[in-house]
Every structure is written in structure tokens, then in C-alpha cells.
Amino acid sequence: MHPADLPTSVTAAPVPTPDALLSCVRDIAQGPLAQLVDAIDRQGHYPQEVLKQLASVGAMSAHLESPAGSGDFFLAIQAMAEASRVCGATGFMMWCQAVCGLYLQQSGNPALMGAVLQAHVAGRGMGGTALSNPMKSYAAIESLLLKATKVDGGFVVNGTLPWVSNLAKNHYCGAIAAIDGAGGPSREVMFLLRCDAPGVELRECPSFSAMEGTGTYALHLKNHFIGAADIIAEPAKPTIARIRAAFVMLQCGMAVGITQGAIDSMWAVEPQLGHVNQYLEDRPEAVQAELDALVVRVQAMAQTPFDTSTKFFIDVLDARAHGAELCLRATQSALMHQGARGYLMSSDVQRRVREAHFVAIVTPAIKHLRKEIARLSAEEMPA
Amino acid sequence: MNQRTAVAQGVGALAPWQQYICHACGYIYNEADGDPDSGLAAGTRFADIPEDWACPLCGVTKGDFEIYEPPSLDTLRANAQGCGPVPSAAQRHQPGVVIVGAGRAGWQLAESLRATDAELPITLVTVCAGDVYDKPLLSVAMARQLTRETLVRETGPDAARRLNLRLLAHTHAISICADAKQLRTTRGTLRYDQLVLAHGAQAALPAPLPAALCWRINHLGAYLQLRTALGEVEKSGAKDVLIVGAGLIGSELANDLALGGHCITLLDVQAEPLARWQAEQAGQQVLQAWKDLPIRFMGGMKIAKVEKMGQRIRVSTECGQQFDADHVIAATGLQTPSRLAQSAGLAWKNGIAVDPLTLRTSRAAIHAMGDCITINGQASRFIEPISRQAKTIAAAITACAPVPYEARSAIVRLKTTSMPLTLH
């Protein structure tokens, strides 16, 4: 479908100001999302309606180019932070949706950049990202799990991916498969993997800590055909090189929001418990100052999301690592601040501790970030 | 119900909802929300709660609640500022001094600090193994047949034990959060009271020279790798080594590798070696000293391209000459890495700008020394100033009487064993 054929409400949606967008996101987060957060955490409820609302106000597409101009990555990160402040799992799904949109837009494939992208931006289409394994593969941490064989008109893909989030039967995700080939340098294909396509099966995962409501499944592919219409990039490496900093940078929204939520919880008990909490490390003022400094750093990076220099990528990896470390400390401290009441399963501070653990271990985990920074920082010498 | 009670209830319903806090556990009963799990509908006034109601979190009774007014964040902040951490806690977690770099500068500072304070916590962060060695010896190691064992005066772990400091070897320092006084590294984040940057400089590689094809000899690790790659002349024969840059380091390496039996081609854009000391005719003297060594010097050569040709490497110059070699070494000068300084917003002038007397950077808790600093825009990448710099910084950190630093111009002794030169 040509964009001109779409209803004007889709193509010419008014672009809200950053303040208006954040205000909408805040209302959704503190309204309907706050009502659901316990069900998301403890019953594995997938908050489809809230995600659609967030998409419809532009919360997961602020970073994408639009007729109004280039995307605003910092705004996308702030929006994610507003939701994560209330529910880290929802913040994570916003990141999934946001990077999936980035894949579609960066594909250069007219079949993906038209109606598919429009539906995605509007929240009528939802998707995730199966790039955990490929990102680790590019950082020399593990090898690719999906294998593609070239056939007439496309590829046939086989393999299993564990743990892909923001999925449902009618959702999709960006994925990468290694192309079988005789010798030569390795070559990969990046494609849009539709969960309801023939040869694709969603399998339930064991229960997750904090992330049970994120629509996370194992994806099992058996002789799954992908045609030209669903190719995001081939070869995949140049596209990954272009978007990897943006991919990692966007994750900072989760860390910023969860940390801010933890600070909120520390202040909430200050009147009653300040007299004992003063003996704790990581008091709210100190954590806030560190968070504010980190946000300033992220804001500066968000101006050049497609800078492909090694120096910039190290900066982004370091900010992401700092966010993960800070939200671990902040959520731990918030639990200490709240004491026994924070230890209840219904308490948001202990939920946030589990959310922070997720930020610390989701790809790229703190250990991956450090390994990759070390690898990129090493002086190259003749072999 | 009499009329008076009904009126009172009507008035009560119009009053704003109140919150009540449990003394025991901090649970807040909000009249607007009620406590549906205990059968209290939303909108149930606290006064109307039955006396047998219990706190849903901790089980205490209504009598343990009192009215609660959430204070403003500003009030909380103002109150919180008055109560800092208790001194004993601060001492227990004293981060002490963090030094970045385990070259001569880093170790020298650790020695000076330990000499004045036996207890001060010191952490040394370094990309390399942290072994203690004399870098100038790398320029004569082949002629003197020095091995790794004889070059390393003390291993990093041994020196760390002797000085009672924590050594983080093979660790990259990535950024400084100056306000929070944290150094971020690839092995975790370190807090510091005082940070000293002694990370040195690294080889500056002009664009036509790819890192994957050109050795840079600025530390022991790279030097030992080169020695392994060159092999022993008796076993694997003499190698053709092309050195780009005939300054001090390039000339010393050319001299030493030639004495080790290898065939050297030494290129420079200048007409003669050691052009910086042209007035002292250093170039003529050194060429004279080399006349019986396998060193071919060619001046006026600007590198255009370096490429791999099978097992050999081809170097092409802008004037159209081509040289094939087994190994290429770039000795094209040094530059200070700016990552850490930039992240802390330190003043920068061709390097980390420090105060000439105190060696303090533009941030109060950060000093810098050695090859990474400049004083009035001038770097002085020599050995002599380092121990004096260490004394100045150690005195400042341990709050001893100040030892002002004095910047002097260096005297250079060229280590060409065939004919030593002293240059000013």
C-alpha cells in the first residue's frame, strides 16, 4: 500500500510537543498502568490495551523519522522512563516496540516502510526484537542460533530462539539468521519474523521474575520461508553497525525510570523513617544527583544516535552500564529505606529490585557491556 | 438517626479525604480508597471504622493509627540535608586514592604515597599486567639481550603486595563521574577521594598506517609481542623491518634492532634523523654512528599506503617509492587519550592541563602526572620529572607541607649504544 492511499489520520497525525507527549504518557502510566502493575507482575498479565494507548500517543515512535522531521531519541527514552517509573516490564515492552520500529524504518524495504510501519507506529501492529543472540554473536559471546538457506525468492530458516518478548500470535519481531554458504566471510540476513506464519511456533517459557507479563516466548522455526517483502537487511552487518548504538541507548529509558521510581519510594517513607534511613548509603538526594548527571549524558548522546564511531559506541555502552548499576543500587536502597513493608510481595520496591535485576542481565548485560568495552578499547596490533 | 447527626454526616462527606498512618508499619489508610479487603468500602471515614478492624499489613488496631499529611518533597529535601552519614561509616568505606596507569608514573606515585601514609587505601587501575619495568630499556633490550624476566623488575602482584595496594590489572578505565567521585572501569565502578591520572600517552597513528599492520612500541606488552614476532635471528633468520619515523624512539629502535641482526629501513618526512635536534647536528652524528650497521635511512618520505602482500607488508610513499618488509613499526609520535579527561570535563590543552605548581587538574580531587599532562600546553614525556611529580602530588594528597613542582627542560640521552649522544 502506498502511504498516499492511507487515511490521513494515519499519515498526517498531528505531532504532539515533547511536553504534551510526556504528559500523556504520565497520565497513562499513573492511571491505567498503575492499576495493572500488580497483575502484570504477579499474574503475568500482558497489558495490551495500555501498550496500544502508549503507542497511539506516540510514546514508542518519538525516535522515528516522520513527515514532521527526524526522530527524537531523547524523547523516546524519556517516555520509556515515565512508564518504567511505574512498571519496568511495560518500559521493557516499549523498548521492544521502539527498536522493532527502528528495524522497519531502517530496512529501506518499501514493503516494510509503508503500511507495516504505519500500523506499527499506531500500535495496530506490535512487535519485538530477537536480536539478543545476534548482538552477543557480534560481540563474540555466542554464535547465531538461526540458520538460513537461500532458496528461490528468499530464504528458508530453521532454529530456535529462547525468550523473545512483546510477542503474541499476531505479533512479529526482527530476527537475524546466518546464511549457509560455502566458505567466505560470514553473511547474515535480517528479517521480519511473523509469529503467525507457517513454520513458526510460539512456545511458553518458564515463569520469569518481574517480566512475566511481557509476552515472552521461545520461537521455534521449522522450514520457515521468508520472502523479499520481509527482508530488513541482507547483508545484516552494515545495518547492525548503523543501529547498534541506538538499540543500546534506548534501553537507558528503563534504567532511568526504574531508578526514579526507587527514589520516589525512598522519599515516600522519609517522614516516618528518615530518622533511621539517614544511616543508609545511597540516599535519595545522592541517587537523584547521579541519575540527573546520567540523564544529561544520555541526552547528549541522543543527539547523534547513528554515530558509528567506536568512541561513541563505548560512551553508549558505558552509559547503559551505568544505568544498570545505578538502578541496582537505587532499588536495593529503596527496599532498605522502606524496610519491612518493602518486603511484602505486594510492595513496589521489592518488585523494582527484580526489575533492576532484569535491566542488569538483559542483553547487553552488565558483564557483556564490560567485555565489549574492553574489547573495543584494546589497542589493535599486528597479528 | 436524629437530624443533628445527619447534618454532621453531610458536612463530613464534604470534607476532604484524610490519610492515617500506622505507627507500627507505616501503612497508610486513605479514606478515599478504604480497605476493600477488610470490608471497608472506598470513602469510609477513619472515624467510622469499627474498633476491631486491624491494620492489613501488620495487624495492629485502629488506636495505633494517627492522622497523616504527606509533606512536600522540598520539605523532605531540606530536612535530609542536615543529616549526613556518620563519621564512622565514612571511615569504614573510605575509598582513598585511585591511580589510573601502572607505568613508572603510577607506581612512583604509589611508592611516594605509601612512604608518607601506611594506611591510606590505594587502588591502581591498569590496562596492562601492572609489571614494574624501565621503559627506556626497551630501546636497548635486544643489544643487551634482555628478556621479559630481566626487564620486569617486579611483577604487578608482588609490587601490589609490597605496597599494600589493590591492583586491578587488565582493566580499562572508561569514564569519570566527577560529581559522584566515581571511576567507571571494565571491572566495576570505583569510588575515590582522590583520583590521579597517570595513564600516559599512546602512539599517534597517521591515517595511512593501519593499526593491524603497524607495531607501536610504547609499552612492555607490545614490545614483547614484537620480539616474539621477530623471532631469533639464529633460528629464523634476519627480518626486514621498516620503521616509520626517525625521532628519538624510531632511531633508538632502529639502532637496537640492527644490533640484534635485523635489516632496518628507517623513513622520515625530514631529510635526516633526529631533525628536532638539527642545530646540534644530531642527525649527521647518528648516521655516522650507523655506517657499519644494517640501517638504511631515507628522508623526505611521506607514507601514502601500507598494505599486506602475502606474508610481507608493502609500504608506498607519496613520491612513488615502494618498500617491502616483514614488519612495520610506527614511531610517529605520541598523543594523550582524551576519554577520561573529557568525561570529567577536565581542562585540556594538547593533553590534560595541570597547574604548574600543584599538578592539579581543573577539578579539585583529580591530579595528573607523567606523559598525559601538559603544563602551559607543553608535554614533557621524559623519565626525570616523574619522581618529582609524584612527590608533589603525594604531599598534596596526604596533606603534608606542599612540595611545589618545578617544570624544567629535559636533557635527553640518546640510547644508540654505538655512539651515545646527549641532546638538549
Interface residues (C-beta under 8 A of the other chain):
Chain A: W267 V269 E270 P271 Q272 L273 G274 Q278 Y279 E281 R283 P284 E285 A286 A289 E290 A293 K311 I314 D315 D318 A321 H322 E325 Q338 G339 A340 R341 L344 R370 K371 I373 A374 S377 A378 E379 E380 M381 P382 A383
Chain B: I21 C25 G26 Y27 L57 C58 Y68 P70 P71 L73 L76 R77 N79 A80 Q81 C83 P85 V86 A89 H93 V127 H172 I174 S175 C177 D179 A180 R184 T186 R187 T189 Q202 A211 A212 L213 C214 W215 R216 A222 Q225 A229 H327 V328 R339
